[in-house]
Amino acid sequence: MAGGAGKQSGWSPRSAAAGQMALAVVPGLLYTFFPNLLGTEQLVRVGFKCTTIAALQAIVLALKRPAQLTTRTWTLTLGALFFSMLGDAALLYEHLFTAGLASFLIAHILYAVMFSSGLRVRPAALLASGLLVVAALAILVPSMLETNKDLLVPVVLYTVAISTMQVTAACGSHHNTTAATIGAWLFTISDLTIAIGKFVTPVPYAHEIIHLLYFVGQCFLTLSVFPSKLTKPRKD
């Protein structure tokens, strides 16, 4: 899918990846806006839901050499996408919600580690993420104490992990911080919508909101690791 990207004249690795991601997101958009067209077979839905993230992994795999990603960035990005894909599949089954939560927790940790190179203090990013944690917990904790106390600790840990990912996305210096920050916030709003719908109150158009923000957010997170121009091979 991505074999020749980055080698075309006039195309940077980031531009080539963006073009391919526009195609990769199509199955996810079909799952988001036209789920009834996929029928009722659960495995078909799993396939469509997971195809976009699998395609992003293929893009990262194929663009490693021409984009000259370091082994660290390459490995952590693939790991984050892989555990995201596991979470996608698990969340389609109610009894696997905790497994899905754990998979996405690992994905957020891997993203946070990947973005953590060359961290710089950015007060606005720290303040925004801190306020998000406070707001999210203020919304979720009272309801969960009444109905889902057993999941409270995992959800709090998850909230801290995704906030950490936001901070590193905005404050790291070895990736495109604009793309990473956009992706992190879209991912966060998607996850918060899931949590509110599950633990607090139904959210109108939740399916569309959750998956549109999630798939686009993952594209931005992945896109952020690609350089804007070809460079000499980098040492790990």
N, C-alpha and C positions, 0 to 999 in steps of 0.2 A: 504493500500500500504506500509505503513512504520511501521506497528504495532510491529514487533519484533526487529526492528533495535536498536542497542545499547545494547541489552541483549545477543547477541551472543558472545561466548568466543573468545577473541583475537581481537574483533572488537571495535574500539573506536566509540563514537557517530559521530565524523566527518567522519571517514572512512565509516560507515554505510550509512550516509547521502549522501556521494559522490557516492556510488554505486547506490543508488536509484535515484539520480539526473541524472546519465548516462542514465537511462531508461526514466525518466521524460522528458528529452530534445528531445526524438525521435519525438513526434508529431510536435514540433516546427521545427525540421530539415526537416520533410516532407513538412511542409508549406513553408520553406525557399527554398528548392532545387527542389521540385516536385509539385509546386502549380497547374500545369495543371492536375495532377491526382485527385485533389479535386473537379474538375468540376467547374461550374460557379455559383452554389448556394451560395449566400453570407453568409448565416447562417452556412453552412458547413465550410467555410473558417474562420469565427469567432470562431467556435468551435475548430478547429485545432490550430489556433493561440493562443487561450487562455488556451488550455489544459496544456501546459507545466507550466505556472505560477500557475494554479490551483493545479497541482501536487506538486509544490514546497510548496504551502500552506499546502497541506495534509501532507507532510513530516515534516514540522515544527509543525503542530498540533499533529501528532502522536509521535514525538520525544521529546515533552516537558518534560515529566517526566523522562525518562531514561537519557536524556541529561542534565537535571536540568538547563534549561534556566530560567532566572529570568522572572517574569511576565512582566516587562518593555521591555526586549529584545523580548520576545515572542509576545507581543501585537504590538510593533512597526514594527517588521518584517512582521507579518501577514498583518498589515495595509498597509505597503509599497507594498507588493505583490498584495493585493486586488486592490489598486488604479492603480497599473501597469496593472493589468488585464483589468480594466475599460478603461484605455488608449489604450490598444491593440485593444479592440473592437471598440472604437470610431474612431481610426485612419484609420479604413477600410472604413469609410464613409467621403467623402470630406467635407460635410457640418458640420461634427462634429470635425473638426481639432482643434478648440479652446477648446472644451470639453476634447479632448484627451491631449492637452497641459496642461490643468489645472489638469487633473488626474495625469499625470506624475510629474508635479510640486509638488503636494502633496506627491507623492511617494518619491521624492528626499528629501523633507523636513523631512519626517518620517525616512528615512535612515540616514540622517545627525544627527538627534536627537538621534537615536539609537546608532550610532557610537561615539557620543560625550563624553561618559563616560571616565574619566581619560585622557583627552587630554594632549599631550606632544608637545612641539614646535619642528617641523621638517622643517628646512629651505628649504630643497630640495623639499618637498611636497608643501609648500607654494609657492615657486618660480614656480614650474611646473604648478600648478593650476592657478596662476596669469598670466603666459604667455599664457595659454590656453584661458583664458577669453579675453585677449587683442587680440589674433589672431582670435578667433571666431567672436568677435564684428567687427574687422577690415574687415573680409570677408563679414559678413552679413549686417552690418548697411548701407553701401553705396547703396547696391541694394534695401534694404527694404525701404529706404527713398524715392525711386523712385516708387516702385510698391506695397509695403505692409506696409505703414506707420502706419496703424491702429494696426498692430500686433507687432510693434517695442518694445513697453514697455513690453508686456508679454514675448517676446523672450529674452529681456535683463534680466528680473527677473528670467526667467528659466535658463539662462546661469549662473547667480550668484548662483542660488540654486544648480545646478549640480556641480559647482566648490566647493561650501561649502561641499557638500557630499563627493567629492574627498578628501578634506583636512581632514575631520573627519575620513574618512575611513583609511587614512594613519597615522593619529596622535592619534587616540584613543588607549586605552590600555586594553580594556576588550573584545577584539575579535581578530581574526587572521588577523593582518593588511596586510599580504601578499595577502591573498585571497580577502580581502575587496578592496585593492588598485587595484588589477587586475580587479575585477568586476566593480569598479567605472570607470576605464579608458575605458574598453570595452563598457560599457553603454554610456559613454560620446561620444566616437567616433561614435557609432551608431546614437546617437541623432544629432551630428554635420553633419553626412552624410544626415540625413533627412532634416535638415535645409538648407544645401547647395543645395540639389536637389530641394527643394520647392521654395527657395527665390533667388538663384543665378544662378545655371546652372545644367543641368542633370548630374548625376554621373553614369558612367558605372557600371553595375552589382550592382546597388544600393540596389535592393531587397535582394539579397544574403548577401551583406556586412552588411546592417542594421540589418537583423534578426539573422544572425549567431552571430554577436558580442553581440546583445541584449540578446539572450537566454543564451549564455554561460556566459555573464556578470552577469545576474540574478542568475545563479547557483553559481557563485563564491561569490556574495554578500550574498546569503543565507547560503552557506557553512561556511562563515567566523564566524557565530555566534555560531557554534557548538564547544564544547570543544574537545580537542584531547584525553582526557581520562575521564572515569567516575569519578565523584566527589561526595562528600557528598551533600545532598540537600542544595541549596543556599537560603538565605532569600532575599526577595525583598527589 
